[in-house]
Amino acid sequence: MMHGWMEKIPDQVGFLILSSDGGVISSGGELENEERIGGIIRKMVYCADKSDLMPTDNRDPVNRMSSKRFTARDMFIL
């Protein structure tokens, strides 16, 4: 897989492409090989996708999450 275009996104500090178990498939920048952060993000997606958090009859699974880092300490996952 070619993900070189991700390194060209303006103002990005890094990226992670994760497998379903949180393993790093591809990474770059400050997030290069950050397995620990990958595990944290996987847990966040798992919690967001749990049906008991927001039960509905026609609930769609989480298909996409985006993050924005505003400072060196703060990262927001949307």
mmJSON file of the N, C-alpha and C atoms, coordinates in Angstrom:
{"data_MODEL":{"atom_site":{
"group_PDB":["ATOM","ATOM","ATOM","ATOM","ATOM","ATOM","ATOM","ATOM","ATOM","ATOM","ATOM","ATOM","ATOM","ATOM","ATOM","ATOM","ATOM","ATOM","ATOM","ATOM","ATOM","ATOM","ATOM","ATOM","ATOM","ATOM","ATOM","ATOM","ATOM","ATOM","ATOM","ATOM","ATOM","ATOM","ATOM","ATOM","ATOM","ATOM","ATOM","ATOM","ATOM","ATOM","ATOM","ATOM","ATOM","ATOM","ATOM","ATOM","ATOM","ATOM","ATOM","ATOM","ATOM","ATOM","ATOM","ATOM","ATOM","ATOM","ATOM","ATOM","ATOM","ATOM","ATOM","ATOM","ATOM","ATOM","ATOM","ATOM","ATOM","ATOM","ATOM","ATOM","ATOM","ATOM","ATOM","ATOM","ATOM","ATOM","ATOM","ATOM","ATOM","ATOM","ATOM","ATOM","ATOM","ATOM","ATOM","ATOM","ATOM","ATOM","ATOM","ATOM","ATOM","ATOM","ATOM","ATOM","ATOM","ATOM","ATOM","ATOM","ATOM","ATOM","ATOM","ATOM","ATOM","ATOM","ATOM","ATOM","ATOM","ATOM","ATOM","ATOM","ATOM","ATOM","ATOM","ATOM","ATOM","ATOM","ATOM","ATOM","ATOM","ATOM","ATOM","ATOM","ATOM","ATOM","ATOM","ATOM","ATOM","ATOM","ATOM","ATOM","ATOM","ATOM","ATOM","ATOM","ATOM","ATOM","ATOM","ATOM","ATOM","ATOM","ATOM","ATOM","ATOM","ATOM","ATOM","ATOM","ATOM","ATOM","ATOM","ATOM","ATOM","ATOM","ATOM","ATOM","ATOM","ATOM","ATOM","ATOM","ATOM","ATOM","ATOM","ATOM","ATOM","ATOM","ATOM","ATOM","ATOM","ATOM","ATOM","ATOM","ATOM","ATOM","ATOM","ATOM","ATOM","ATOM","ATOM","ATOM","ATOM","ATOM","ATOM","ATOM","ATOM","ATOM","ATOM","ATOM","ATOM","ATOM","ATOM","ATOM","ATOM","ATOM","ATOM","ATOM","ATOM","ATOM","ATOM","ATOM","ATOM","ATOM","ATOM","ATOM","ATOM","ATOM","ATOM","ATOM","ATOM","ATOM","ATOM","ATOM","ATOM","ATOM","ATOM","ATOM","ATOM","ATOM","ATOM","ATOM","ATOM","ATOM","ATOM","ATOM","ATOM","ATOM","ATOM","ATOM","ATOM","ATOM","ATOM","ATOM","ATOM","ATOM"],
"id":[1,2,3,4,5,6,7,8,9,10,11,12,13,14,15,16,17,18,19,20,21,22,23,24,25,26,27,28,29,30,31,32,33,34,35,36,37,38,39,40,41,42,43,44,45,46,47,48,49,50,51,52,53,54,55,56,57,58,59,60,61,62,63,64,65,66,67,68,69,70,71,72,73,74,75,76,77,78,79,80,81,82,83,84,85,86,87,88,89,90,91,92,93,94,95,96,97,98,99,100,101,102,103,104,105,106,107,108,109,110,111,112,113,114,115,116,117,118,119,120,121,122,123,124,125,126,127,128,129,130,131,132,133,134,135,136,137,138,139,140,141,142,143,144,145,146,147,148,149,150,151,152,153,154,155,156,157,158,159,160,161,162,163,164,165,166,167,168,169,170,171,172,173,174,175,176,177,178,179,180,181,182,183,184,185,186,187,188,189,190,191,192,193,194,195,196,197,198,199,200,201,202,203,204,205,206,207,208,209,210,211,212,213,214,215,216,217,218,219,220,221,222,223,224,225,226,227,228,229,230,231,232,233,234],
"type_symbol":["N","C","C","N","C","C","N","C","C","N","C","C","N","C","C","N","C","C","N","C","C","N","C","C","N","C","C","N","C","C","N","C","C","N","C","C","N","C","C","N","C","C","N","C","C","N","C","C","N","C","C","N","C","C","N","C","C","N","C","C","N","C","C","N","C","C","N","C","C","N","C","C","N","C","C","N","C","C","N","C","C","N","C","C","N","C","C","N","C","C","N","C","C","N","C","C","N","C","C","N","C","C","N","C","C","N","C","C","N","C","C","N","C","C","N","C","C","N","C","C","N","C","C","N","C","C","N","C","C","N","C","C","N","C","C","N","C","C","N","C","C","N","C","C","N","C","C","N","C","C","N","C","C","N","C","C","N","C","C","N","C","C","N","C","C","N","C","C","N","C","C","N","C","C","N","C","C","N","C","C","N","C","C","N","C","C","N","C","C","N","C","C","N","C","C","N","C","C","N","C","C","N","C","C","N","C","C","N","C","C","N","C","C","N","C","C","N","C","C","N","C","C","N","C","C","N","C","C","N","C","C","N","C","C"],
"label_atom_id":["N","CA","C","N","CA","C","N","CA","C","N","CA","C","N","CA","C","N","CA","C","N","CA","C","N","CA","C","N","CA","C","N","CA","C","N","CA","C","N","CA","C","N","CA","C","N","CA","C","N","CA","C","N","CA","C","N","CA","C","N","CA","C","N","CA","C","N","CA","C","N","CA","C","N","CA","C","N","CA","C","N","CA","C","N","CA","C","N","CA","C","N","CA","C","N","CA","C","N","CA","C","N","CA","C","N","CA","C","N","CA","C","N","CA","C","N","CA","C","N","CA","C","N","CA","C","N","CA","C","N","CA","C","N","CA","C","N","CA","C","N","CA","C","N","CA","C","N","CA","C","N","CA","C","N","CA","C","N","CA","C","N","CA","C","N","CA","C","N","CA","C","N","CA","C","N","CA","C","N","CA","C","N","CA","C","N","CA","C","N","CA","C","N","CA","C","N","CA","C","N","CA","C","N","CA","C","N","CA","C","N","CA","C","N","CA","C","N","CA","C","N","CA","C","N","CA","C","N","CA","C","N","CA","C","N","CA","C","N","CA","C","N","CA","C","N","CA","C","N","CA","C","N","CA","C","N","CA","C","N","CA","C","N","CA","C","N","CA","C","N","CA","C"],
"label_alt_id":[null,null,null,null,null,null,null,null,null,null,null,null,null,null,null,null,null,null,null,null,null,null,null,null,null,null,null,null,null,null,null,null,null,null,null,null,null,null,null,null,null,null,null,null,null,null,null,null,null,null,null,null,null,null,null,null,null,null,null,null,null,null,null,null,null,null,null,null,null,null,null,null,null,null,null,null,null,null,null,null,null,null,null,null,null,null,null,null,null,null,null,null,null,null,null,null,null,null,null,null,null,null,null,null,null,null,null,null,null,null,null,null,null,null,null,null,null,null,null,null,null,null,null,null,null,null,null,null,null,null,null,null,null,null,null,null,null,null,null,null,null,null,null,null,null,null,null,null,null,null,null,null,null,null,null,null,null,null,null,null,null,null,null,null,null,null,null,null,null,null,null,null,null,null,null,null,null,null,null,null,null,null,null,null,null,null,null,null,null,null,null,null,null,null,null,null,null,null,null,null,null,null,null,null,null,null,null,null,null,null,null,null,null,null,null,null,null,null,null,null,null,null,null,null,null,null,null,null,null,null,null,null,null,null],
"label_comp_id":["MET","MET","MET","MET","MET","MET","HIS","HIS","HIS","GLY","GLY","GLY","TRP","TRP","TRP","MET","MET","MET","GLU","GLU","GLU","LYS","LYS","LYS","ILE","ILE","ILE","PRO","PRO","PRO","ASP","ASP","ASP","GLN","GLN","GLN","VAL","VAL","VAL","GLY","GLY","GLY","PHE","PHE","PHE","LEU","LEU","LEU","ILE","ILE","ILE","LEU","LEU","LEU","SER","SER","SER","SER","SER","SER","ASP","ASP","ASP","GLY","GLY","GLY","GLY","GLY","GLY","VAL","VAL","VAL","ILE","ILE","ILE","SER","SER","SER","SER","SER","SER","GLY","GLY","GLY","GLY","GLY","GLY","GLU","GLU","GLU","LEU","LEU","LEU","GLU","GLU","GLU","ASN","ASN","ASN","GLU","GLU","GLU","GLU","GLU","GLU","ARG","ARG","ARG","ILE","ILE","ILE","GLY","GLY","GLY","GLY","GLY","GLY","ILE","ILE","ILE","ILE","ILE","ILE","ARG","ARG","ARG","LYS","LYS","LYS","MET","MET","MET","VAL","VAL","VAL","TYR","TYR","TYR","CYS","CYS","CYS","ALA","ALA","ALA","ASP","ASP","ASP","LYS","LYS","LYS","SER","SER","SER","ASP","ASP","ASP","LEU","LEU","LEU","MET","MET","MET","PRO","PRO","PRO","THR","THR","THR","ASP","ASP","ASP","ASN","ASN","ASN","ARG","ARG","ARG","ASP","ASP","ASP","PRO","PRO","PRO","VAL","VAL","VAL","ASN","ASN","ASN","ARG","ARG","ARG","MET","MET","MET","SER","SER","SER","SER","SER","SER","LYS","LYS","LYS","ARG","ARG","ARG","PHE","PHE","PHE","THR","THR","THR","ALA","ALA","ALA","ARG","ARG","ARG","ASP","ASP","ASP","MET","MET","MET","PHE","PHE","PHE","ILE","ILE","ILE","LEU","LEU","LEU"],
"label_asym_id":["A","A","A","A","A","A","A","A","A","A","A","A","A","A","A","A","A","A","A","A","A","A","A","A","A","A","A","A","A","A","A","A","A","A","A","A","A","A","A","A","A","A","A","A","A","A","A","A","A","A","A","A","A","A","A","A","A","A","A","A","A","A","A","A","A","A","A","A","A","A","A","A","A","A","A","A","A","A","A","A","A","A","A","A","A","A","A","A","A","A","A","A","A","A","A","A","A","A","A","A","A","A","A","A","A","A","A","A","A","A","A","A","A","A","A","A","A","A","A","A","A","A","A","A","A","A","A","A","A","A","A","A","A","A","A","A","A","A","A","A","A","A","A","A","A","A","A","A","A","A","A","A","A","A","A","A","A","A","A","A","A","A","A","A","A","A","A","A","A","A","A","A","A","A","A","A","A","A","A","A","A","A","A","A","A","A","A","A","A","A","A","A","A","A","A","A","A","A","A","A","A","A","A","A","A","A","A","A","A","A","A","A","A","A","A","A","A","A","A","A","A","A","A","A","A","A","A","A","A","A","A","A","A","A"],
"label_entity_id":["1","1","1","1","1","1","1","1","1","1","1","1","1","1","1","1","1","1","1","1","1","1","1","1","1","1","1","1","1","1","1","1","1","1","1","1","1","1","1","1","1","1","1","1","1","1","1","1","1","1","1","1","1","1","1","1","1","1","1","1","1","1","1","1","1","1","1","1","1","1","1","1","1","1","1","1","1","1","1","1","1","1","1","1","1","1","1","1","1","1","1","1","1","1","1","1","1","1","1","1","1","1","1","1","1","1","1","1","1","1","1","1","1","1","1","1","1","1","1","1","1","1","1","1","1","1","1","1","1","1","1","1","1","1","1","1","1","1","1","1","1","1","1","1","1","1","1","1","1","1","1","1","1","1","1","1","1","1","1","1","1","1","1","1","1","1","1","1","1","1","1","1","1","1","1","1","1","1","1","1","1","1","1","1","1","1","1","1","1","1","1","1","1","1","1","1","1","1","1","1","1","1","1","1","1","1","1","1","1","1","1","1","1","1","1","1","1","1","1","1","1","1","1","1","1","1","1","1","1","1","1","1","1","1"],
"label_seq_id":[1,1,1,2,2,2,3,3,3,4,4,4,5,5,5,6,6,6,7,7,7,8,8,8,9,9,9,10,10,10,11,11,11,12,12,12,13,13,13,14,14,14,15,15,15,16,16,16,17,17,17,18,18,18,19,19,19,20,20,20,21,21,21,22,22,22,23,23,23,24,24,24,25,25,25,26,26,26,27,27,27,28,28,28,29,29,29,30,30,30,31,31,31,32,32,32,33,33,33,34,34,34,35,35,35,36,36,36,37,37,37,38,38,38,39,39,39,40,40,40,41,41,41,42,42,42,43,43,43,44,44,44,45,45,45,46,46,46,47,47,47,48,48,48,49,49,49,50,50,50,51,51,51,52,52,52,53,53,53,54,54,54,55,55,55,56,56,56,57,57,57,58,58,58,59,59,59,60,60,60,61,61,61,62,62,62,63,63,63,64,64,64,65,65,65,66,66,66,67,67,67,68,68,68,69,69,69,70,70,70,71,71,71,72,72,72,73,73,73,74,74,74,75,75,75,76,76,76,77,77,77,78,78,78],
"pdbx_PDB_ins_code":[null,null,null,null,null,null,null,null,null,null,null,null,null,null,null,null,null,null,null,null,null,null,null,null,null,null,null,null,null,null,null,null,null,null,null,null,null,null,null,null,null,null,null,null,null,null,null,null,null,null,null,null,null,null,null,null,null,null,null,null,null,null,null,null,null,null,null,null,null,null,null,null,null,null,null,null,null,null,null,null,null,null,null,null,null,null,null,null,null,null,null,null,null,null,null,null,null,null,null,null,null,null,null,null,null,null,null,null,null,null,null,null,null,null,null,null,null,null,null,null,null,null,null,null,null,null,null,null,null,null,null,null,null,null,null,null,null,null,null,null,null,null,null,null,null,null,null,null,null,null,null,null,null,null,null,null,null,null,null,null,null,null,null,null,null,null,null,null,null,null,null,null,null,null,null,null,null,null,null,null,null,null,null,null,null,null,null,null,null,null,null,null,null,null,null,null,null,null,null,null,null,null,null,null,null,null,null,null,null,null,null,null,null,null,null,null,null,null,null,null,null,null,null,null,null,null,null,null,null,null,null,null,null,null],
"Cartn_x":[0.839,0.0,0.881,0.483,1.225,0.504,1.177,0.584,1.474,2.366,3.276,2.576,1.374,0.627,0.283,0.192,-0.147,0.942,2.174,3.277,3.272,2.489,2.436,1.27,0.468,-0.661,-0.1,-0.523,0.018,-0.21,0.793,0.744,0.525,0.576,0.425,1.748,1.658,2.862,3.157,2.191,2.391,1.082,1.189,-0.015,0.205,-0.898,-0.904,-2.006,-1.695,-2.708,-2.649,-3.796,-3.824,-4.607,-4.222,-5.02,-6.138,-7.041,-8.176,-7.757,-6.555,-6.095,-5.204,-5.088,-4.304,-2.855,-2.451,-1.083,-0.851,0.361,0.695,0.963,0.169,0.376,1.333,1.112,1.957,1.959,3.065,3.159,4.203,4.173,5.15,5.179,6.197,6.328,6.529,5.966,6.124,5.405,4.542,3.817,4.432,5.63,6.313,6.437,5.875,5.949,5.438,4.455,3.895,2.819,3.24,2.315,1.447,2.017,1.264,0.099,0.345,-0.72,-1.735,-1.268,-2.184,-3.142,-2.634,-3.49,-4.509,-4.1,-5.017,-6.122,-5.756,-6.755,-7.709,-7.189,-8.05,-9.068,-8.637,-9.559,-10.613,-10.215,-11.175,-12.233,-11.801,-12.749,-13.661,-13.094,-13.898,-14.973,-14.587,-15.558,-16.616,-16.217,-17.178,-18.14,-17.712,-18.519,-19.352,-19.207,-19.973,-21.451,-22.261,-23.692,-24.387,-23.843,-24.52,-24.28,-23.356,-23.139,-24.233,-24.646,-25.684,-26.619,-27.458,-28.301,-29.375,-29.478,-30.544,-30.883,-32.015,-32.421,-31.636,-31.264,-30.587,-29.198,-28.457,-27.156,-26.101,-25.403,-24.301,-23.007,-22.085,-20.8,-19.954,-18.944,-18.021,-17.231,-17.286,-16.557,-15.3,-15.277,-14.143,-13.996,-12.772,-12.472,-11.34,-11.41,-10.359,-9.801,-8.555,-7.968,-7.336,-7.269,-6.638,-5.826,-4.578,-3.703,-3.548,-3.921,-3.866,-2.599,-2.074,-0.816,-0.002,1.189,2.034,1.411,0.525,-0.084,-1.471,-2.195,-3.604,-3.825,-4.486,-4.898,-6.382,-7.14,-8.571,-8.925,-9.621,-10.09,-11.565,-11.967,-13.362,-13.949],
"Cartn_y":[-1.185,0.0,1.245,2.207,3.46,4.523,5.042,6.065,7.303,7.461,8.595,9.939,9.977,11.232,11.755,10.87,11.32,12.204,11.954,12.756,14.168,14.397,15.71,16.566,16.08,16.855,18.025,19.262,20.432,20.363,20.742,20.873,19.567,18.423,17.175,16.851,16.26,15.897,14.407,13.631,12.205,11.517,10.241,9.472,8.015,7.335,5.901,5.261,4.17,3.323,2.02,1.654,0.547,-0.643,-1.825,-3.023,-3.069,-4.017,-4.096,-4.408,-4.966,-5.25,-4.141,-3.011,-1.876,-1.904,-2.919,-2.984,-1.947,-1.434,-0.403,-1.056,-0.685,-1.142,-0.194,1.099,2.128,3.324,4.059,5.217,6.182,7.386,8.379,9.541,10.368,11.544,11.175,11.99,11.762,10.508,9.932,8.718,7.452,7.561,6.422,5.265,4.113,2.875,3.017,3.849,4.05,3.006,1.781,0.681,1.007,1.663,1.994,2.916,3.946,4.872,4.157,3.264,2.469,1.657,1.076,0.325,1.216,2.422,3.376,3.772,4.065,4.461,3.301,2.067,0.905,0.776,1.002,0.94,2.038,3.235,4.33,3.973,3.401,3.002,1.902,0.942,-0.14,0.42,1.344,1.941,2.739,3.483,4.28,3.391,2.188,1.289,0.305,0.327,-0.601,-0.251,-1.23,-0.969,-0.538,-0.87,-0.488,0.972,1.669,3.086,3.957,3.672,4.444,3.482,2.766,1.768,2.397,1.911,2.285,1.062,1.099,-0.044,-0.138,0.99,0.99,1.605,1.23,1.82,1.36,2.311,1.998,1.906,1.032,0.966,2.199,2.44,3.542,3.197,4.05,3.814,4.659,5.799,6.693,7.553,7.743,8.667,9.557,10.82,11.769,12.379,12.791,13.44,14.755,15.649,16.945,17.25,17.538,17.875,19.388,19.988,21.44,21.917,21.146,21.483,20.205,20.318,19.142,18.13,18.578,17.684,17.207,17.976,17.698,17.12,15.977,15.39,15.083,15.465,15.239,14.231,13.188,12.165,12.417,12.571,12.843,11.673],
"Cartn_z":[0.0,0.0,0.0,-0.786,-0.86,-0.043,0.958,1.813,1.879,0.922,0.914,0.871,0.295,0.211,1.6,2.6,3.95,4.54,4.151,4.664,4.086,3.04,2.397,2.876,3.82,4.343,5.145,4.837,5.537,7.047,7.802,9.261,10.017,9.363,10.107,10.789,11.978,12.718,12.631,12.176,12.031,11.702,11.324,11.027,11.408,11.687,11.955,11.137,10.48,9.855,10.631,11.234,12.176,11.652,12.1,11.851,12.886,12.752,13.671,15.105,15.303,16.664,17.219,16.506,16.979,16.54,15.778,15.275,14.184,14.117,13.134,11.781,10.775,9.404,8.703,8.906,8.317,9.254,9.273,10.158,9.632,10.168,9.769,10.738,10.605,11.456,12.918,13.82,15.254,15.744,14.927,15.318,14.723,14.177,13.564,14.555,14.202,14.99,16.421,16.64,17.982,18.275,18.548,18.851,20.064,21.068,22.281,21.956,21.167,20.778,19.892,19.035,18.216,19.07,20.149,21.066,21.752,22.125,22.763,21.793,20.553,19.553,19.27,19.2,18.99,20.112,21.343,22.484,22.398,21.933,21.776,20.736,19.617,18.572,19.101,19.82,20.39,21.325,22.2,23.127,22.378,21.358,20.586,19.813,19.481,18.66,19.488,20.805,21.647,21.584,21.31,21.123,22.402,23.567,24.798,25.175,24.527,24.832,24.239,23.018,22.343,21.619,22.353,21.688,20.809,19.583,18.655,17.822,17.159,16.335,15.037,14.464,13.162,13.272,14.264,14.558,13.547,12.961,12.053,12.857,12.463,13.152,12.831,13.645,13.389,12.137,11.13,9.89,9.784,10.486,10.336,11.577,12.02,13.109,12.628,12.948,12.589,13.858,13.805,14.976,14.575,15.529,15.323,16.558,16.385,17.497,17.529,18.664,18.788,19.481,20.401,21.068,21.182,21.721,21.889,22.85,23.752,24.733,24.34,23.559,23.299,21.91,21.855,20.593,20.705,19.715,19.727,18.648,19.031,18.105,17.875,16.63,16.292,15.549],
"occupancy":[1.0,1.0,1.0,1.0,1.0,1.0,1.0,1.0,1.0,1.0,1.0,1.0,1.0,1.0,1.0,1.0,1.0,1.0,1.0,1.0,1.0,1.0,1.0,1.0,1.0,1.0,1.0,1.0,1.0,1.0,1.0,1.0,1.0,1.0,1.0,1.0,1.0,1.0,1.0,1.0,1.0,1.0,1.0,1.0,1.0,1.0,1.0,1.0,1.0,1.0,1.0,1.0,1.0,1.0,1.0,1.0,1.0,1.0,1.0,1.0,1.0,1.0,1.0,1.0,1.0,1.0,1.0,1.0,1.0,1.0,1.0,1.0,1.0,1.0,1.0,1.0,1.0,1.0,1.0,1.0,1.0,1.0,1.0,1.0,1.0,1.0,1.0,1.0,1.0,1.0,1.0,1.0,1.0,1.0,1.0,1.0,1.0,1.0,1.0,1.0,1.0,1.0,1.0,1.0,1.0,1.0,1.0,1.0,1.0,1.0,1.0,1.0,1.0,1.0,1.0,1.0,1.0,1.0,1.0,1.0,1.0,1.0,1.0,1.0,1.0,1.0,1.0,1.0,1.0,1.0,1.0,1.0,1.0,1.0,1.0,1.0,1.0,1.0,1.0,1.0,1.0,1.0,1.0,1.0,1.0,1.0,1.0,1.0,1.0,1.0,1.0,1.0,1.0,1.0,1.0,1.0,1.0,1.0,1.0,1.0,1.0,1.0,1.0,1.0,1.0,1.0,1.0,1.0,1.0,1.0,1.0,1.0,1.0,1.0,1.0,1.0,1.0,1.0,1.0,1.0,1.0,1.0,1.0,1.0,1.0,1.0,1.0,1.0,1.0,1.0,1.0,1.0,1.0,1.0,1.0,1.0,1.0,1.0,1.0,1.0,1.0,1.0,1.0,1.0,1.0,1.0,1.0,1.0,1.0,1.0,1.0,1.0,1.0,1.0,1.0,1.0,1.0,1.0,1.0,1.0,1.0,1.0,1.0,1.0,1.0,1.0,1.0,1.0,1.0,1.0,1.0,1.0,1.0,1.0],
"B_iso_or_equiv":[0.0,0.0,0.0,0.0,0.0,0.0,0.0,0.0,0.0,0.0,0.0,0.0,0.0,0.0,0.0,0.0,0.0,0.0,0.0,0.0,0.0,0.0,0.0,0.0,0.0,0.0,0.0,0.0,0.0,0.0,0.0,0.0,0.0,0.0,0.0,0.0,0.0,0.0,0.0,0.0,0.0,0.0,0.0,0.0,0.0,0.0,0.0,0.0,0.0,0.0,0.0,0.0,0.0,0.0,0.0,0.0,0.0,0.0,0.0,0.0,0.0,0.0,0.0,0.0,0.0,0.0,0.0,0.0,0.0,0.0,0.0,0.0,0.0,0.0,0.0,0.0,0.0,0.0,0.0,0.0,0.0,0.0,0.0,0.0,0.0,0.0,0.0,0.0,0.0,0.0,0.0,0.0,0.0,0.0,0.0,0.0,0.0,0.0,0.0,0.0,0.0,0.0,0.0,0.0,0.0,0.0,0.0,0.0,0.0,0.0,0.0,0.0,0.0,0.0,0.0,0.0,0.0,0.0,0.0,0.0,0.0,0.0,0.0,0.0,0.0,0.0,0.0,0.0,0.0,0.0,0.0,0.0,0.0,0.0,0.0,0.0,0.0,0.0,0.0,0.0,0.0,0.0,0.0,0.0,0.0,0.0,0.0,0.0,0.0,0.0,0.0,0.0,0.0,0.0,0.0,0.0,0.0,0.0,0.0,0.0,0.0,0.0,0.0,0.0,0.0,0.0,0.0,0.0,0.0,0.0,0.0,0.0,0.0,0.0,0.0,0.0,0.0,0.0,0.0,0.0,0.0,0.0,0.0,0.0,0.0,0.0,0.0,0.0,0.0,0.0,0.0,0.0,0.0,0.0,0.0,0.0,0.0,0.0,0.0,0.0,0.0,0.0,0.0,0.0,0.0,0.0,0.0,0.0,0.0,0.0,0.0,0.0,0.0,0.0,0.0,0.0,0.0,0.0,0.0,0.0,0.0,0.0,0.0,0.0,0.0,0.0,0.0,0.0,0.0,0.0,0.0,0.0,0.0,0.0],
"pdbx_formal_charge":[null,null,null,null,null,null,null,null,null,null,null,null,null,null,null,null,null,null,null,null,null,null,null,null,null,null,null,null,null,null,null,null,null,null,null,null,null,null,null,null,null,null,null,null,null,null,null,null,null,null,null,null,null,null,null,null,null,null,null,null,null,null,null,null,null,null,null,null,null,null,null,null,null,null,null,null,null,null,null,null,null,null,null,null,null,null,null,null,null,null,null,null,null,null,null,null,null,null,null,null,null,null,null,null,null,null,null,null,null,null,null,null,null,null,null,null,null,null,null,null,null,null,null,null,null,null,null,null,null,null,null,null,null,null,null,null,null,null,null,null,null,null,null,null,null,null,null,null,null,null,null,null,null,null,null,null,null,null,null,null,null,null,null,null,null,null,null,null,null,null,null,null,null,null,null,null,null,null,null,null,null,null,null,null,null,null,null,null,null,null,null,null,null,null,null,null,null,null,null,null,null,null,null,null,null,null,null,null,null,null,null,null,null,null,null,null,null,null,null,null,null,null,null,null,null,null,null,null,null,null,null,null,null,null],
"auth_seq_id":[1,1,1,2,2,2,3,3,3,4,4,4,5,5,5,6,6,6,7,7,7,8,8,8,9,9,9,10,10,10,11,11,11,12,12,12,13,13,13,14,14,14,15,15,15,16,16,16,17,17,17,18,18,18,19,19,19,20,20,20,21,21,21,22,22,22,23,23,23,24,24,24,25,25,25,26,26,26,27,27,27,28,28,28,29,29,29,30,30,30,31,31,31,32,32,32,33,33,33,34,34,34,35,35,35,36,36,36,37,37,37,38,38,38,39,39,39,40,40,40,41,41,41,42,42,42,43,43,43,44,44,44,45,45,45,46,46,46,47,47,47,48,48,48,49,49,49,50,50,50,51,51,51,52,52,52,53,53,53,54,54,54,55,55,55,56,56,56,57,57,57,58,58,58,59,59,59,60,60,60,61,61,61,62,62,62,63,63,63,64,64,64,65,65,65,66,66,66,67,67,67,68,68,68,69,69,69,70,70,70,71,71,71,72,72,72,73,73,73,74,74,74,75,75,75,76,76,76,77,77,77,78,78,78],
"auth_comp_id":["MET","MET","MET","MET","MET","MET","HIS","HIS","HIS","GLY","GLY","GLY","TRP","TRP","TRP","MET","MET","MET","GLU","GLU","GLU","LYS","LYS","LYS","ILE","ILE","ILE","PRO","PRO","PRO","ASP","ASP","ASP","GLN","GLN","GLN","VAL","VAL","VAL","GLY","GLY","GLY","PHE","PHE","PHE","LEU","LEU","LEU","ILE","ILE","ILE","LEU","LEU","LEU","SER","SER","SER","SER","SER","SER","ASP","ASP","ASP","GLY","GLY","GLY","GLY","GLY","GLY","VAL","VAL","VAL","ILE","ILE","ILE","SER","SER","SER","SER","SER","SER","GLY","GLY","GLY","GLY","GLY","GLY","GLU","GLU","GLU","LEU","LEU","LEU","GLU","GLU","GLU","ASN","ASN","ASN","GLU","GLU","GLU","GLU","GLU","GLU","ARG","ARG","ARG","ILE","ILE","ILE","GLY","GLY","GLY","GLY","GLY","GLY","ILE","ILE","ILE","ILE","ILE","ILE","ARG","ARG","ARG","LYS","LYS","LYS","MET","MET","MET","VAL","VAL","VAL","TYR","TYR","TYR","CYS","CYS","CYS","ALA","ALA","ALA","ASP","ASP","ASP","LYS","LYS","LYS","SER","SER","SER","ASP","ASP","ASP","LEU","LEU","LEU","MET","MET","MET","PRO","PRO","PRO","THR","THR","THR","ASP","ASP","ASP","ASN","ASN","ASN","ARG","ARG","ARG","ASP","ASP","ASP","PRO","PRO","PRO","VAL","VAL","VAL","ASN","ASN","ASN","ARG","ARG","ARG","MET","MET","MET","SER","SER","SER","SER","SER","SER","LYS","LYS","LYS","ARG","ARG","ARG","PHE","PHE","PHE","THR","THR","THR","ALA","ALA","ALA","ARG","ARG","ARG","ASP","ASP","ASP","MET","MET","MET","PHE","PHE","PHE","ILE","ILE","ILE","LEU","LEU","LEU"],
"auth_asym_id":["A","A","A","A","A","A","A","A","A","A","A","A","A","A","A","A","A","A","A","A","A","A","A","A","A","A","A","A","A","A","A","A","A","A","A","A","A","A","A","A","A","A","A","A","A","A","A","A","A","A","A","A","A","A","A","A","A","A","A","A","A","A","A","A","A","A","A","A","A","A","A","A","A","A","A","A","A","A","A","A","A","A","A","A","A","A","A","A","A","A","A","A","A","A","A","A","A","A","A","A","A","A","A","A","A","A","A","A","A","A","A","A","A","A","A","A","A","A","A","A","A","A","A","A","A","A","A","A","A","A","A","A","A","A","A","A","A","A","A","A","A","A","A","A","A","A","A","A","A","A","A","A","A","A","A","A","A","A","A","A","A","A","A","A","A","A","A","A","A","A","A","A","A","A","A","A","A","A","A","A","A","A","A","A","A","A","A","A","A","A","A","A","A","A","A","A","A","A","A","A","A","A","A","A","A","A","A","A","A","A","A","A","A","A","A","A","A","A","A","A","A","A","A","A","A","A","A","A","A","A","A","A","A","A"],
"auth_atom_id":["N","CA","C","N","CA","C","N","CA","C","N","CA","C","N","CA","C","N","CA","C","N","CA","C","N","CA","C","N","CA","C","N","CA","C","N","CA","C","N","CA","C","N","CA","C","N","CA","C","N","CA","C","N","CA","C","N","CA","C","N","CA","C","N","CA","C","N","CA","C","N","CA","C","N","CA","C","N","CA","C","N","CA","C","N","CA","C","N","CA","C","N","CA","C","N","CA","C","N","CA","C","N","CA","C","N","CA","C","N","CA","C","N","CA","C","N","CA","C","N","CA","C","N","CA","C","N","CA","C","N","CA","C","N","CA","C","N","CA","C","N","CA","C","N","CA","C","N","CA","C","N","CA","C","N","CA","C","N","CA","C","N","CA","C","N","CA","C","N","CA","C","N","CA","C","N","CA","C","N","CA","C","N","CA","C","N","CA","C","N","CA","C","N","CA","C","N","CA","C","N","CA","C","N","CA","C","N","CA","C","N","CA","C","N","CA","C","N","CA","C","N","CA","C","N","CA","C","N","CA","C","N","CA","C","N","CA","C","N","CA","C","N","CA","C","N","CA","C","N","CA","C","N","CA","C","N","CA","C","N","CA","C","N","CA","C","N","CA","C","N","CA","C"],
"pdbx_PDB_model_num":[1,1,1,1,1,1,1,1,1,1,1,1,1,1,1,1,1,1,1,1,1,1,1,1,1,1,1,1,1,1,1,1,1,1,1,1,1,1,1,1,1,1,1,1,1,1,1,1,1,1,1,1,1,1,1,1,1,1,1,1,1,1,1,1,1,1,1,1,1,1,1,1,1,1,1,1,1,1,1,1,1,1,1,1,1,1,1,1,1,1,1,1,1,1,1,1,1,1,1,1,1,1,1,1,1,1,1,1,1,1,1,1,1,1,1,1,1,1,1,1,1,1,1,1,1,1,1,1,1,1,1,1,1,1,1,1,1,1,1,1,1,1,1,1,1,1,1,1,1,1,1,1,1,1,1,1,1,1,1,1,1,1,1,1,1,1,1,1,1,1,1,1,1,1,1,1,1,1,1,1,1,1,1,1,1,1,1,1,1,1,1,1,1,1,1,1,1,1,1,1,1,1,1,1,1,1,1,1,1,1,1,1,1,1,1,1,1,1,1,1,1,1,1,1,1,1,1,1,1,1,1,1,1,1]
}}}
